[in-house]
C-alpha cells in the first residue's frame, strides 16, 4: 500500500506495518519518509515518547547499578579499520599556574559510536533520510540530519541485550552442534541471522517491547582484546585488509520487518552492525534489488546504528542477574551537522 503518509493506516503502536513501506510512490524500497513530517530528523527515536521512557525507568531501574557501554576512545592504539583517524591526545601544561589542558582529535567512528543520518545514503538513489541529498548536506552552514537533533533529548529508554556470543558458546557444547556456530569467525563476513537473535532471546527469557533499544553482543570486542595482547600481528593483518571483514547481522527482508516493527535503535559490538562487506539482501519481489542494513535503517527509517559498543561488563551483569533488560541513557555530542558521535552510554539496573 502506498500513497501520502497521511493516508497510511497506523497500527496499535502508531506506525505503519512493514508491508506498507515505502509510504509514497517513488520513494526508495522500505523507506518511511514523511511519516513524522518532511523535515523530521529523529526517525525512529520518535518512538521514545515521554510515557515510554517513564515506564522503562519505573520497571527497569531497581538497584541503581550502572554499567558503561563505551569502549575507550583510544582502544585502537596503533592501527584501526576503514582508514579512520585514531584517537590522539595533546596534553599541555599552562604555566605559571598548576593547570593542564588537552586537545583530542579522532574520527567519530573509531570507537563506540552512533551512526547518524548523514552517514549512509541509499546508494542507488544517493539520498539520505527523508530525501536529503549530498548537496543539501555539504551546503555551507547546513546542519540537516546532523546529530545535534538527537542531542536534544538523547536516546533514553528500555534496553535489551542479545548475548549472542554466550548463547552460541552454549549451543556448540550440545551434541551435533550446528557447524555454522562452531566455525563462527569474528573477522570474516560471518552472518548472524534473525533466527539466531530470536533463539537467543527465547533462551534468555527476554521479552521485547515496542520502542526498545536493542544491543547485540557478538563477542567481537572480546576477540579484539585477546588479539591485542596475544597476537598483535594477527590483528594487524586483519586491519590491513581492504575492505575488512567482520561478523554481524545478516540482512534479510524478515530482519528488516523485525527491526522496523520493534525497535528505536540497534547497536552491536562490531565495527559494522551488519556483517561486512555487506551481504545485501535479495528480495524476489524486486527482482534482485540489493539493499544493506545501513541503507534501510539509516536512510530509510532514520534508525540509529550503534557500533563498537563495549558490552562485556553488561553481559556479565545480565548473566549474574538473569535479566537482559535494563534502562539505557545515551547522549550524543551536540555538534551541529555531526555525522556520528560517541554514545556516552550507560545501562542502569
Secondary structure, DSSP 8 states (H G I E B T S, - for coil): --S-GGGS---TTSS--GGG-SSSTTS-TT--TTTT-TT---GGGGG--HHHHHHHHHHH-SS--EEE-B--TTSS-S--STT----EEEEEE-TTSS-EEEEEE--TTSSSEEE-TTS--BTTTTB-GGG-BHHHHHSTT--TT-THHHHTT-EEEEEEEE-HHHHHHHHTTSTT--HHHHT--TTS--EE-HHHHHHHHHHHT----TTEEEEE--SHHHHHHHHHHH-HHHHHHHHTSSS--B-EE---HHHHHHHHHHEEEEEESSSSSB-BTT--EEEGGGTSEEE-HIIIIIIII--EEEESB--HHHHHHHHHHT--EEEEEE-----TT-SEE---EEEE-
